[in-house]
Each structure stands twice: as structure tokens, then as C-alpha cells.
Amino acid sequence: MSPLVLIAVVFVFANIPWLTERFFIAFAISGGKSVLLRLVELLSFYVLSLIVATMAEMQFSGDVHVQQWEFFWSTFCAYLVLSVPVVVYRYQWLSLSRK
């Protein structure tokens, strides 16, 4: 898996909670998802993207480098930055277009 494909996959994972009203894409929620459910989903997809990145690292180099807490905080912040476009679309653009 190339680095650009990995970034694209992580971008999709970061934006799924904000694009759909279904919980984990499979479960319909009556009345829509709350922000808390979206954040739980965001954290779960972050863990899933870490698993995908670990598998890609294992395929590329044959082993997985041990990481400290700084790595996880910085990747989580980068993950949040990747989700910003759809958050802006959902909470700012759509609310302005409905007025």
C-alpha cells in the first residue's frame, strides 16, 4: 500500500462519522446521531486506521516499530485535522444553506 493510498483511507475513516447518520455505517439511529456518538465513532475509526497503518507497515518493512504516547497524540491530532472539512460542511455550511 502506498503512502498516498494510506492517507486517503485514513481521510475516509476520519470523515465517516460526520457524513452519515448511521452508527458505524450499519446501525440506523432514530432522531440522528448525537455529537457524543460521533466522537465515539471517530475514536473507533482512529483505532481502525491505526490497525490498517500497522498492517501496511508490517507489509512494507516486515516489522512494527514500537511507538510512545507522543506518536499517538500527534497522529490523533493529524486525524482530527483530516476530519475538519466534513465537520465544517456539516455544522457550518449546511446550517447556513438551511436559513
ChimeraX commands (.cxc) that place a marker at each C-alpha (Angstrom):
marker #1 position 0.00,0.00,0.00 radius 0.5
marker #1 position 1.46,3.33,-1.00 radius 0.5
marker #1 position 1.56,6.23,1.46 radius 0.5
marker #1 position -0.94,8.23,-0.60 radius 0.5
marker #1 position -3.43,5.38,-0.55 radius 0.5
marker #1 position -2.96,5.05,3.21 radius 0.5
marker #1 position -3.59,8.79,3.68 radius 0.5
marker #1 position -6.71,8.54,1.50 radius 0.5
marker #1 position -8.02,5.60,3.56 radius 0.5
marker #1 position -7.38,7.48,6.81 radius 0.5
marker #1 position -9.11,10.56,5.33 radius 0.5
marker #1 position -12.19,8.47,4.57 radius 0.5
marker #1 position -12.14,6.90,8.05 radius 0.5
marker #1 position -11.86,10.36,9.64 radius 0.5
marker #1 position -14.88,11.67,7.76 radius 0.5
marker #1 position -17.30,8.75,8.01 radius 0.5
marker #1 position -18.72,9.80,11.41 radius 0.5
marker #1 position -19.67,13.22,10.09 radius 0.5
marker #1 position -21.06,12.10,6.71 radius 0.5
marker #1 position -23.68,9.58,7.75 radius 0.5
marker #1 position -26.48,9.42,10.29 radius 0.5
marker #1 position -25.90,5.68,10.76 radius 0.5
marker #1 position -23.83,4.43,13.68 radius 0.5
marker #1 position -20.74,2.62,12.31 radius 0.5
marker #1 position -22.36,2.81,8.86 radius 0.5
marker #1 position -24.60,-0.15,9.74 radius 0.5
marker #1 position -26.99,0.79,12.54 radius 0.5
marker #1 position -29.78,3.29,11.98 radius 0.5
marker #1 position -30.29,5.74,14.83 radius 0.5
marker #1 position -33.73,7.26,15.20 radius 0.5
marker #1 position -33.53,11.02,15.51 radius 0.5
marker #1 position -29.95,11.21,14.25 radius 0.5
marker #1 position -26.62,10.79,15.97 radius 0.5
marker #1 position -25.55,12.97,18.85 radius 0.5
marker #1 position -22.14,14.60,18.94 radius 0.5
marker #1 position -21.07,12.11,21.63 radius 0.5
marker #1 position -21.86,9.17,19.34 radius 0.5
marker #1 position -19.94,10.86,16.54 radius 0.5
marker #1 position -16.91,11.28,18.81 radius 0.5
marker #1 position -17.07,7.62,19.91 radius 0.5
marker #1 position -17.27,6.65,16.27 radius 0.5
marker #1 position -14.36,8.97,15.44 radius 0.5
marker #1 position -12.19,7.38,18.12 radius 0.5
marker #1 position -13.13,3.89,16.95 radius 0.5
marker #1 position -12.28,4.69,13.36 radius 0.5
marker #1 position -8.98,6.19,14.56 radius 0.5
marker #1 position -8.10,2.86,16.18 radius 0.5
marker #1 position -9.15,1.07,12.98 radius 0.5
marker #1 position -6.93,3.38,10.92 radius 0.5
marker #1 position -4.01,2.63,13.27 radius 0.5
marker #1 position -4.58,-1.07,12.67 radius 0.5
marker #1 position -4.60,-0.53,8.90 radius 0.5
marker #1 position -1.41,1.56,9.13 radius 0.5
marker #1 position 0.26,-1.11,11.28 radius 0.5
marker #1 position -0.64,-3.76,8.72 radius 0.5
marker #1 position 0.80,-1.57,5.95 radius 0.5
marker #1 position 3.98,-1.05,7.96 radius 0.5
marker #1 position 4.25,-4.79,8.54 radius 0.5
marker #1 position 3.84,-5.43,4.82 radius 0.5
marker #1 position 6.38,-2.75,3.87 radius 0.5
marker #1 position 9.17,-3.34,6.39 radius 0.5
marker #1 position 8.41,-6.72,7.90 radius 0.5
marker #1 position 8.23,-5.47,11.49 radius 0.5
marker #1 position 6.41,-2.86,13.54 radius 0.5
marker #1 position 8.31,-0.10,15.29 radius 0.5
marker #1 position 7.38,0.45,18.92 radius 0.5
marker #1 position 5.81,3.88,19.47 radius 0.5
marker #1 position 5.45,6.01,22.57 radius 0.5
marker #1 position 2.48,8.15,23.63 radius 0.5
marker #1 position 3.73,11.18,21.70 radius 0.5
marker #1 position 3.25,9.35,18.41 radius 0.5
marker #1 position -0.36,8.51,19.22 radius 0.5
marker #1 position -1.21,12.06,20.31 radius 0.5
marker #1 position 0.34,13.58,17.21 radius 0.5
marker #1 position -1.37,11.10,14.87 radius 0.5
marker #1 position -4.69,11.68,16.63 radius 0.5
marker #1 position -4.30,15.44,16.14 radius 0.5
marker #1 position -3.49,14.87,12.46 radius 0.5
marker #1 position -6.55,12.60,12.27 radius 0.5
marker #1 position -8.71,15.39,13.69 radius 0.5
marker #1 position -7.30,17.81,11.12 radius 0.5
marker #1 position -8.24,15.39,8.34 radius 0.5
marker #1 position -11.84,15.39,9.59 radius 0.5
marker #1 position -12.18,19.20,9.61 radius 0.5
marker #1 position -13.54,19.64,6.04 radius 0.5
marker #1 position -16.60,17.48,6.62 radius 0.5
marker #1 position -17.18,18.91,10.11 radius 0.5
marker #1 position -17.23,22.39,8.58 radius 0.5
marker #1 position -19.56,21.12,5.85 radius 0.5
marker #1 position -21.96,19.54,8.35 radius 0.5
marker #1 position -22.09,22.18,11.07 radius 0.5
marker #1 position -21.45,25.43,9.20 radius 0.5
marker #1 position -22.23,25.08,5.51 radius 0.5
marker #1 position -25.42,23.01,5.85 radius 0.5
marker #1 position -26.76,25.22,8.65 radius 0.5
marker #1 position -26.18,28.33,6.51 radius 0.5
marker #1 position -27.86,26.79,3.48 radius 0.5
marker #1 position -30.96,25.89,5.54 radius 0.5
marker #1 position -31.50,29.51,6.65 radius 0.5
marker link #1:1,2 radius 0.2
marker link #1:2,3 radius 0.2
marker link #1:3,4 radius 0.2
marker link #1:4,5 radius 0.2
marker link #1:5,6 radius 0.2
marker link #1:6,7 radius 0.2
marker link #1:7,8 radius 0.2
marker link #1:8,9 radius 0.2
marker link #1:9,10 radius 0.2
marker link #1:10,11 radius 0.2
marker link #1:11,12 radius 0.2
marker link #1:12,13 radius 0.2
marker link #1:13,14 radius 0.2
marker link #1:14,15 radius 0.2
marker link #1:15,16 radius 0.2
marker link #1:16,17 radius 0.2
marker link #1:17,18 radius 0.2
marker link #1:18,19 radius 0.2
marker link #1:19,20 radius 0.2
marker link #1:20,21 radius 0.2
marker link #1:21,22 radius 0.2
marker link #1:22,23 radius 0.2
marker link #1:23,24 radius 0.2
marker link #1:24,25 radius 0.2
marker link #1:25,26 radius 0.2
marker link #1:26,27 radius 0.2
marker link #1:27,28 radius 0.2
marker link #1:28,29 radius 0.2
marker link #1:29,30 radius 0.2
marker link #1:30,31 radius 0.2
marker link #1:31,32 radius 0.2
marker link #1:32,33 radius 0.2
marker link #1:33,34 radius 0.2
marker link #1:34,35 radius 0.2
marker link #1:35,36 radius 0.2
marker link #1:36,37 radius 0.2
marker link #1:37,38 radius 0.2
marker link #1:38,39 radius 0.2
marker link #1:39,40 radius 0.2
marker link #1:40,41 radius 0.2
marker link #1:41,42 radius 0.2
marker link #1:42,43 radius 0.2
marker link #1:43,44 radius 0.2
marker link #1:44,45 radius 0.2
marker link #1:45,46 radius 0.2
marker link #1:46,47 radius 0.2
marker link #1:47,48 radius 0.2
marker link #1:48,49 radius 0.2
marker link #1:49,50 radius 0.2
marker link #1:50,51 radius 0.2
marker link #1:51,52 radius 0.2
marker link #1:52,53 radius 0.2
marker link #1:53,54 radius 0.2
marker link #1:54,55 radius 0.2
marker link #1:55,56 radius 0.2
marker link #1:56,57 radius 0.2
marker link #1:57,58 radius 0.2
marker link #1:58,59 radius 0.2
marker link #1:59,60 radius 0.2
marker link #1:60,61 radius 0.2
marker link #1:61,62 radius 0.2
marker link #1:62,63 radius 0.2
marker link #1:63,64 radius 0.2
marker link #1:64,65 radius 0.2
marker link #1:65,66 radius 0.2
marker link #1:66,67 radius 0.2
marker link #1:67,68 radius 0.2
marker link #1:68,69 radius 0.2
marker link #1:69,70 radius 0.2
marker link #1:70,71 radius 0.2
marker link #1:71,72 radius 0.2
marker link #1:72,73 radius 0.2
marker link #1:73,74 radius 0.2
marker link #1:74,75 radius 0.2
marker link #1:75,76 radius 0.2
marker link #1:76,77 radius 0.2
marker link #1:77,78 radius 0.2
marker link #1:78,79 radius 0.2
marker link #1:79,80 radius 0.2
marker link #1:80,81 radius 0.2
marker link #1:81,82 radius 0.2
marker link #1:82,83 radius 0.2
marker link #1:83,84 radius 0.2
marker link #1:84,85 radius 0.2
marker link #1:85,86 radius 0.2
marker link #1:86,87 radius 0.2
marker link #1:87,88 radius 0.2
marker link #1:88,89 radius 0.2
marker link #1:89,90 radius 0.2
marker link #1:90,91 radius 0.2
marker link #1:91,92 radius 0.2
marker link #1:92,93 radius 0.2
marker link #1:93,94 radius 0.2
marker link #1:94,95 radius 0.2
marker link #1:95,96 radius 0.2
marker link #1:96,97 radius 0.2
marker link #1:97,98 radius 0.2
marker link #1:98,99 radius 0.2
view
